[in-house]
Amino acid sequence: MTTTVEAPGLDTLRSDLWTAVTGRDEYRAADIVLRALDAGTPAESVLLDVIAPVQARVGHAWQADRLTVAQEHAATAIAERVIAALAHHPAHRPAPYGGRITVACVDQEWHALPARLLAEVLTLRGWRVDFLGAQVPTPHLVTHLHNTGADAVALSSSIATRLPTAHTAITACQAVGVPVLAGGAAFGPDGRYARLLGADAWAPDARAAARRLADGILPPDLAVGRPVEEGLAHLTDQEYTLVVRARARLVRVVLADLERNHPAMATYSAPQRERTAEDIAHIVEFLGVALYTDSDDLFTDFIRWTAAVLTARKVPAASLRPALDALGAELKDFPRATRMLDRGRLHLDEAVPITDQTPGASA
């Protein structure tokens, strides 16, 4: 007699999987997913309605300081291995072959899980997928496209600072006649940066990406309405190039200013000083990509996010203000950088009353 196992609800699956991945129990996590497949939960639903939201919760928990970096990495590694197990389950039955696509993360982008989820969904929907994983150098990506004859390439990036690299990859893929679908948090919640950088299409999630690909993407030489280089005309002022090239010097100057004007830094441990220098480097890095895209919102969103991360770690968010002030003094002759730093300070002041000007270290 065959016993039918009732499929648990998605809420239960998500709760159980969260407990397993945060408890670093890989075998329990795999068992939860495989049993759900055995009980009839569709593989795509397990991927996108269970694993994906649990992974998003892991990221939010790290941001809120409820998980350490090591715990977040462990949970992500378990999720990746669970997806690999799912991919070989009998329920993971691809539809008839419908085309060939390459799925890859842009160079320097290490967050591969969103791209892996997309690769599995496209496989289920009949695509022959070449999944290249994290941080794929653009020349190697283009060589792969030459060798495989892909119908399209899906480029993933989660961190906005990778947008200049993504632009290079988009342009290179299009130069060999392969249309580009962009996705990931780096491109903005509405895809604004994908459009700015000239991607042929954008999708907010894996299901939308699969639908967009099913509808068809014109090759670059036939596409119409894609933004042209005029959208990046602001780069002629060289502010982006000058700030990026001066990044190491800017970090040193700002750190020296904080040490000189805020005596409390004399009490910092070596790890605290290192974290402070890293925070400054991140500010300069995000200012650079904001200059590349000419987006004040990109920079202010980063400032708000950083303030939330610091607050969760009991570091006063107002400690960002002296670093922004020092950087603004150093870049006073850069009109767009000055505008963005002013906006960043304004948003910081609105979010957090300036009651403590002591620069903090995030660890």
WONOR-V909849 format. One record per backbone hydrogen bond with DSSP energy under -1.0 kcal/mol. CO is the residue of the C=O (numbers start at 1). NH is the residue of the N-H. Records with the same first field share a line. If there is no record, write none. Layout:
# WONOR-V909849
CO=NH, NH
This chain:
# WONOR-V909849
9=13
10=14
11=15
12=16
13=17
14=18
15=19
16=20
17=21
18=22
19=23
20=25
21=24
25=29
26=30
27=31
28=32
29=33
30=34
31=35
32=36
33=37
34=38
35=39
36=41
37=40
42=46
43=47
44=48
45=49
46=51
47=52
50=54
51=55
52=56
53=57
54=58
55=59
56=60
57=61
58=62
59=63
60=64
61=66, 67
62=65
68=72
69=73
70=74
71=75
72=76
73=77
74=78
75=79
76=80
77=81
78=82
79=83
80=84
81=85
82=86
83=87
85=88
86=89
89=92
91=93
99=128
100=151
101=130
102=154
103=132
104=156
105=136
106=109
109=135
110=112
112=116
113=117
114=118
115=119
116=120
117=121
118=122
119=123
120=124
121=125
122=127
123=126
124=95
126=98
128=101
130=103
133=105
137=141
138=142
139=143
140=144
141=145
142=146
143=147
144=148
145=149
152=102
153=181
154=104
155=183
156=106
157=186
159=162
160=163
162=166
163=167
164=168
165=169
166=170
167=171
168=172
169=173
170=174
171=175
173=178
174=177
179=153
180=201
181=155
182=203
183=157
184=187
185=188
187=193
188=191
191=195
192=196
193=197
194=199
195=198
201=182
205=209
206=210
207=211
208=212
209=213
210=214
211=215
219=222, 223
228=231
229=232
230=233
232=235
233=236
234=237
235=238
238=242
239=243
240=244
241=245
242=246
244=247
246=250
247=251
248=252
249=253
250=254
251=255
252=256
253=257
254=258
255=259
256=260
257=261
258=262
262=265
263=266
264=267
265=268
269=273
270=274
271=275
272=276
273=277
274=278
275=279
276=280
277=281
278=282
279=283
280=284
281=285
282=286
283=287
284=288
285=289
286=290
287=291
288=292
289=293
290=294, 295
295=299
296=300
297=301
298=302
299=303
300=304
301=305
302=306
303=307
304=308
305=309
306=310
307=311
308=312
309=313
310=315
311=314
316=319
317=320
318=321
320=324
321=325
322=326
323=327
324=328
325=329
326=330
327=331
331=334
334=338
335=339
336=340
337=341
338=342
339=343
340=344
341=345
342=346
343=347
344=348
345=349
346=350
347=351
348=352
353=355
